[in-house]
Amino acid sequence: MTPEQLEKKVKETLRKVKLSKKERILVALSGGKDSSVTACLLKKFGYDIEGFHIDLKIGKYSKECLASVKKLCKQLDIKLHIYDIKKEMGSGMCYLRSAVQSKHKKGMLKNCAICGVIKKWILNKEARRLKAKAIATGHHLDDEVQIFMTNIFKGSPELSANSGPISRNIKNKKLVPRIKPLFYVFEDDIREFSKKQKLPVNYDKCPCAIDSYRIQVRGFINTLSRKEKENIMKNAEEVLKKLKSKGSEIQYCGLCGELSRKRICKKCELMR
């Protein structure tokens, strides 16, 4: 796919999202290729964006990610907000994750699952504080196929019910919508685009992402052709139209006051 074709596909996705260019969008920047390309294109298309990076304090990896994010925001001339997890939550992600896992049966809670819950909680809370109208993430077609198939294999397709170019959650004043401009773009095309644009990207994988079931599913998905992945995506979208997520009634966490599907939100449930 040429850079022009990729840009056209992203523009088509953004039209589906129907987001005004006058509204502030917070781009969740990891330092990797996907979020960097997302920010690059949104800025090029004239959207009002600011960057948001969670410094997980995972040694050298986090330092390199932060350096990449700072270079990108300077290159794009956008404001950057940095959330220092050690300063805000008392410890780096590795310690927080280990503390959570020590309270459960060995192997029951995977690294990525814990990290994902905490980051999601931070993102929504901070985006609301910064008065952002939406959070943009770098999720792409390969990601979405992996997530959908992972939930299928686990027997819980309804966990994907809110997935789409824009999140399909119930509207709530405390919930900031999420958009995925790269929703229909292949990962390989994103990597190629980031290199052609000479974006300051950290291409290394997170050193803690070693035990996720999704990583196993990714290995299988990577053996499929582009056409097969597109077919899965098309079928997933048809299936998800008919699904409702579990516990769709939104509540407020009794401990932190953030959104939850139970009396206590997942983040507080893990960390209390």
Contacts in CASP RR format, 6 or more apart in sequence:
PFRMAT RR
TARGET T0000
AUTHOR 0000-0000-0000
METHOD contacts of the structure
MODEL  1
MTPEQLEKKVKETLRKVKLSKKERILVALSGGKDSSVTACLLKKFGYDIE
GFHIDLKIGKYSKECLASVKKLCKQLDIKLHIYDIKKEMGSGMCYLRSAV
QSKHKKGMLKNCAICGVIKKWILNKEARRLKAKAIATGHHLDDEVQIFMT
NIFKGSPELSANSGPISRNIKNKKLVPRIKPLFYVFEDDIREFSKKQKLP
VNYDKCPCAIDSYRIQVRGFINTLSRKEKENIMKNAEEVLKKLKSKGSEI
QYCGLCGELSRKRICKKCELMR
1 9 0 8 1.000
1 185 0 8 1.000
1 186 0 8 1.000
1 189 0 8 1.000
1 192 0 8 1.000
3 193 0 8 1.000
3 196 0 8 1.000
3 197 0 8 1.000
6 185 0 8 1.000
6 189 0 8 1.000
6 190 0 8 1.000
6 193 0 8 1.000
7 41 0 8 1.000
7 44 0 8 1.000
9 184 0 8 1.000
9 185 0 8 1.000
10 41 0 8 1.000
10 45 0 8 1.000
10 181 0 8 1.000
10 182 0 8 1.000
10 185 0 8 1.000
11 45 0 8 1.000
12 184 0 8 1.000
13 165 0 8 1.000
13 180 0 8 1.000
13 181 0 8 1.000
13 182 0 8 1.000
13 183 0 8 1.000
13 184 0 8 1.000
14 45 0 8 1.000
14 179 0 8 1.000
14 181 0 8 1.000
16 165 0 8 1.000
16 166 0 8 1.000
17 165 0 8 1.000
17 166 0 8 1.000
17 179 0 8 1.000
17 181 0 8 1.000
19 25 0 8 1.000
19 47 0 8 1.000
19 133 0 8 1.000
19 134 0 8 1.000
19 166 0 8 1.000
19 179 0 8 1.000
20 133 0 8 1.000
21 45 0 8 1.000
21 46 0 8 1.000
21 47 0 8 1.000
21 48 0 8 1.000
22 48 0 8 1.000
23 48 0 8 1.000
23 133 0 8 1.000
23 134 0 8 1.000
24 48 0 8 1.000
24 49 0 8 1.000
24 50 0 8 1.000
24 130 0 8 1.000
24 131 0 8 1.000
24 132 0 8 1.000
24 133 0 8 1.000
25 42 0 8 1.000
25 47 0 8 1.000
25 48 0 8 1.000
25 49 0 8 1.000
25 50 0 8 1.000
25 132 0 8 1.000
25 133 0 8 1.000
25 134 0 8 1.000
25 135 0 8 1.000
25 136 0 8 1.000
25 179 0 8 1.000
26 49 0 8 1.000
26 50 0 8 1.000
26 51 0 8 1.000
26 52 0 8 1.000
26 81 0 8 1.000
26 123 0 8 1.000
26 126 0 8 1.000
26 127 0 8 1.000
26 130 0 8 1.000
26 132 0 8 1.000
26 134 0 8 1.000
26 135 0 8 1.000
26 136 0 8 1.000
26 176 0 8 1.000
27 35 0 8 1.000
27 38 0 8 1.000
27 39 0 8 1.000
27 42 0 8 1.000
27 49 0 8 1.000
27 50 0 8 1.000
27 51 0 8 1.000
27 52 0 8 1.000
27 78 0 8 1.000
27 135 0 8 1.000
27 136 0 8 1.000
27 137 0 8 1.000
28 35 0 8 1.000
28 51 0 8 1.000
28 52 0 8 1.000
28 53 0 8 1.000
28 54 0 8 1.000
28 123 0 8 1.000
28 135 0 8 1.000
28 136 0 8 1.000
28 137 0 8 1.000
28 138 0 8 1.000
29 35 0 8 1.000
29 36 0 8 1.000
29 39 0 8 1.000
29 51 0 8 1.000
29 52 0 8 1.000
29 53 0 8 1.000
29 69 0 8 1.000
29 72 0 8 1.000
29 73 0 8 1.000
29 80 0 8 1.000
30 53 0 8 1.000
30 65 0 8 1.000
30 69 0 8 1.000
31 53 0 8 1.000
31 65 0 8 1.000
31 66 0 8 1.000
31 68 0 8 1.000
31 69 0 8 1.000
31 72 0 8 1.000
31 201 0 8 1.000
31 202 0 8 1.000
32 65 0 8 1.000
32 68 0 8 1.000
32 201 0 8 1.000
32 202 0 8 1.000
32 203 0 8 1.000
33 190 0 8 1.000
33 191 0 8 1.000
33 194 0 8 1.000
33 199 0 8 1.000
33 201 0 8 1.000
33 203 0 8 1.000
34 138 0 8 1.000
34 139 0 8 1.000
34 140 0 8 1.000
34 143 0 8 1.000
34 182 0 8 1.000
34 187 0 8 1.000
34 190 0 8 1.000
35 137 0 8 1.000
35 138 0 8 1.000
36 68 0 8 1.000
36 72 0 8 1.000
36 194 0 8 1.000
36 199 0 8 1.000
36 200 0 8 1.000
36 201 0 8 1.000
37 138 0 8 1.000
37 182 0 8 1.000
37 190 0 8 1.000
37 193 0 8 1.000
37 194 0 8 1.000
37 197 0 8 1.000
37 199 0 8 1.000
38 136 0 8 1.000
38 137 0 8 1.000
38 138 0 8 1.000
38 181 0 8 1.000
38 182 0 8 1.000
39 49 0 8 1.000
39 51 0 8 1.000
39 72 0 8 1.000
39 73 0 8 1.000
39 76 0 8 1.000
39 78 0 8 1.000
39 136 0 8 1.000
40 72 0 8 1.000
40 76 0 8 1.000
40 194 0 8 1.000
40 197 0 8 1.000
40 199 0 8 1.000
41 181 0 8 1.000
42 49 0 8 1.000
42 136 0 8 1.000
42 181 0 8 1.000
43 49 0 8 1.000
43 76 0 8 1.000
43 78 0 8 1.000
49 78 0 8 1.000
49 136 0 8 1.000
50 78 0 8 1.000
50 79 0 8 1.000
50 80 0 8 1.000
50 81 0 8 1.000
50 130 0 8 1.000
50 132 0 8 1.000
51 69 0 8 1.000
51 73 0 8 1.000
51 78 0 8 1.000
51 79 0 8 1.000
51 80 0 8 1.000
51 81 0 8 1.000
52 80 0 8 1.000
52 81 0 8 1.000
52 83 0 8 1.000
52 123 0 8 1.000
52 126 0 8 1.000
52 127 0 8 1.000
52 130 0 8 1.000
52 135 0 8 1.000
53 65 0 8 1.000
53 66 0 8 1.000
53 69 0 8 1.000
53 80 0 8 1.000
53 81 0 8 1.000
53 82 0 8 1.000
53 83 0 8 1.000
54 83 0 8 1.000
54 85 0 8 1.000
54 119 0 8 1.000
54 122 0 8 1.000
54 123 0 8 1.000
55 62 0 8 1.000
55 65 0 8 1.000
55 66 0 8 1.000
55 82 0 8 1.000
55 83 0 8 1.000
55 84 0 8 1.000
55 85 0 8 1.000
55 86 0 8 1.000
56 62 0 8 1.000
56 85 0 8 1.000
56 92 0 8 1.000
56 93 0 8 1.000
56 115 0 8 1.000
57 84 0 8 1.000
57 85 0 8 1.000
57 86 0 8 1.000
57 91 0 8 1.000
57 92 0 8 1.000
57 93 0 8 1.000
57 94 0 8 1.000
58 92 0 8 1.000
58 93 0 8 1.000
58 94 0 8 1.000
58 206 0 8 1.000
58 207 0 8 1.000
58 208 0 8 1.000
61 202 0 8 1.000
61 204 0 8 1.000
61 206 0 8 1.000
61 207 0 8 1.000
64 202 0 8 1.000
64 204 0 8 1.000
65 202 0 8 1.000
66 82 0 8 1.000
67 200 0 8 1.000
67 202 0 8 1.000
68 200 0 8 1.000
68 201 0 8 1.000
68 202 0 8 1.000
69 80 0 8 1.000
70 80 0 8 1.000
71 200 0 8 1.000
72 199 0 8 1.000
72 200 0 8 1.000
72 201 0 8 1.000
73 79 0 8 1.000
73 80 0 8 1.000
75 199 0 8 1.000
75 200 0 8 1.000
81 126 0 8 1.000
81 130 0 8 1.000
83 122 0 8 1.000
83 126 0 8 1.000
85 91 0 8 1.000
85 92 0 8 1.000
85 93 0 8 1.000
85 96 0 8 1.000
85 118 0 8 1.000
85 122 0 8 1.000
86 92 0 8 1.000
88 122 0 8 1.000
89 96 0 8 1.000
89 118 0 8 1.000
91 99 0 8 1.000
93 115 0 8 1.000
93 118 0 8 1.000
93 208 0 8 1.000
94 208 0 8 1.000
96 114 0 8 1.000
96 118 0 8 1.000
96 271 0 8 1.000
97 111 0 8 1.000
97 114 0 8 1.000
97 115 0 8 1.000
97 208 0 8 1.000
99 271 0 8 1.000
100 109 0 8 1.000
100 114 0 8 1.000
100 270 0 8 1.000
100 271 0 8 1.000
101 107 0 8 1.000
101 108 0 8 1.000
101 109 0 8 1.000
101 114 0 8 1.000
107 211 0 8 1.000
109 270 0 8 1.000
110 211 0 8 1.000
110 212 0 8 1.000
110 213 0 8 1.000
111 208 0 8 1.000
111 209 0 8 1.000
111 210 0 8 1.000
111 211 0 8 1.000
111 212 0 8 1.000
112 208 0 8 1.000
112 209 0 8 1.000
112 211 0 8 1.000
112 212 0 8 1.000
112 214 0 8 1.000
112 215 0 8 1.000
113 212 0 8 1.000
114 270 0 8 1.000
115 208 0 8 1.000
117 266 0 8 1.000
117 267 0 8 1.000
117 270 0 8 1.000
118 267 0 8 1.000
118 270 0 8 1.000
118 271 0 8 1.000
120 267 0 8 1.000
121 256 0 8 1.000
121 258 0 8 1.000
121 265 0 8 1.000
121 266 0 8 1.000
121 267 0 8 1.000
123 135 0 8 1.000
123 176 0 8 1.000
124 135 0 8 1.000
124 174 0 8 1.000
124 175 0 8 1.000
124 176 0 8 1.000
124 258 0 8 1.000
124 259 0 8 1.000
125 258 0 8 1.000
127 135 0 8 1.000
127 176 0 8 1.000
128 174 0 8 1.000
128 176 0 8 1.000
132 176 0 8 1.000
133 176 0 8 1.000
133 177 0 8 1.000
134 166 0 8 1.000
134 176 0 8 1.000
134 177 0 8 1.000
134 178 0 8 1.000
134 179 0 8 1.000
135 176 0 8 1.000
135 177 0 8 1.000
135 178 0 8 1.000
135 179 0 8 1.000
136 178 0 8 1.000
136 179 0 8 1.000
136 180 0 8 1.000
136 181 0 8 1.000
137 178 0 8 1.000
137 179 0 8 1.000
137 180 0 8 1.000
138 180 0 8 1.000
138 181 0 8 1.000
138 182 0 8 1.000
139 180 0 8 1.000
139 182 0 8 1.000
139 183 0 8 1.000
140 180 0 8 1.000
140 182 0 8 1.000
140 183 0 8 1.000
140 185 0 8 1.000
140 186 0 8 1.000
140 187 0 8 1.000
140 190 0 8 1.000
141 182 0 8 1.000
141 183 0 8 1.000
141 184 0 8 1.000
141 185 0 8 1.000
141 186 0 8 1.000
141 187 0 8 1.000
141 229 0 8 1.000
141 230 0 8 1.000
141 233 0 8 1.000
142 186 0 8 1.000
142 187 0 8 1.000
142 218 0 8 1.000
142 221 0 8 1.000
142 229 0 8 1.000
143 187 0 8 1.000
144 163 0 8 1.000
144 164 0 8 1.000
144 180 0 8 1.000
144 183 0 8 1.000
144 233 0 8 1.000
144 236 0 8 1.000
145 221 0 8 1.000
145 229 0 8 1.000
145 232 0 8 1.000
145 233 0 8 1.000
145 236 0 8 1.000
146 214 0 8 1.000
146 217 0 8 1.000
146 218 0 8 1.000
146 221 0 8 1.000
147 160 0 8 1.000
147 163 0 8 1.000
147 214 0 8 1.000
148 157 0 8 1.000
148 160 0 8 1.000
148 163 0 8 1.000
148 232 0 8 1.000
148 233 0 8 1.000
148 236 0 8 1.000
148 240 0 8 1.000
149 217 0 8 1.000
149 220 0 8 1.000
149 221 0 8 1.000
149 232 0 8 1.000
150 213 0 8 1.000
150 214 0 8 1.000
150 217 0 8 1.000
151 157 0 8 1.000
151 158 0 8 1.000
151 159 0 8 1.000
151 160 0 8 1.000
153 217 0 8 1.000
154 213 0 8 1.000
156 246 0 8 1.000
157 239 0 8 1.000
157 240 0 8 1.000
157 243 0 8 1.000
158 243 0 8 1.000
158 244 0 8 1.000
158 245 0 8 1.000
158 246 0 8 1.000
159 245 0 8 1.000
159 246 0 8 1.000
160 236 0 8 1.000
160 240 0 8 1.000
160 243 0 8 1.000
161 168 0 8 1.000
161 240 0 8 1.000
161 243 0 8 1.000
161 244 0 8 1.000
161 245 0 8 1.000
162 168 0 8 1.000
162 169 0 8 1.000
162 245 0 8 1.000
163 236 0 8 1.000
163 240 0 8 1.000
164 180 0 8 1.000
164 183 0 8 1.000
164 237 0 8 1.000
164 240 0 8 1.000
165 179 0 8 1.000
165 180 0 8 1.000
165 181 0 8 1.000
165 183 0 8 1.000
165 184 0 8 1.000
166 177 0 8 1.000
166 178 0 8 1.000
166 179 0 8 1.000
166 180 0 8 1.000
167 177 0 8 1.000
167 178 0 8 1.000
167 179 0 8 1.000
169 175 0 8 1.000
169 177 0 8 1.000
169 250 0 8 1.000
170 248 0 8 1.000
170 250 0 8 1.000
172 250 0 8 1.000
172 259 0 8 1.000
174 252 0 8 1.000
174 258 0 8 1.000
174 259 0 8 1.000
175 250 0 8 1.000
175 259 0 8 1.000
182 190 0 8 1.000
184 233 0 8 1.000
186 226 0 8 1.000
186 229 0 8 1.000
191 203 0 8 1.000
194 201 0 8 1.000
209 215 0 8 1.000
221 229 0 8 1.000
224 232 0 8 1.000
246 261 0 8 1.000
247 261 0 8 1.000
248 261 0 8 1.000
249 261 0 8 1.000
250 259 0 8 1.000
250 260 0 8 1.000
250 261 0 8 1.000
251 259 0 8 1.000
251 260 0 8 1.000
251 261 0 8 1.000
251 262 0 8 1.000
251 263 0 8 1.000
252 258 0 8 1.000
252 259 0 8 1.000
252 260 0 8 1.000
253 259 0 8 1.000
253 260 0 8 1.000
253 263 0 8 1.000
253 264 0 8 1.000
253 265 0 8 1.000
253 268 0 8 1.000
254 260 0 8 1.000
254 263 0 8 1.000
254 264 0 8 1.000
254 268 0 8 1.000
255 264 0 8 1.000
255 265 0 8 1.000
255 268 0 8 1.000
255 272 0 8 1.000
256 265 0 8 1.000
256 267 0 8 1.000
256 268 0 8 1.000
257 265 0 8 1.000
258 265 0 8 1.000
258 267 0 8 1.000
259 265 0 8 1.000
260 266 0 8 1.000
262 269 0 8 1.000
264 272 0 8 1.000
END
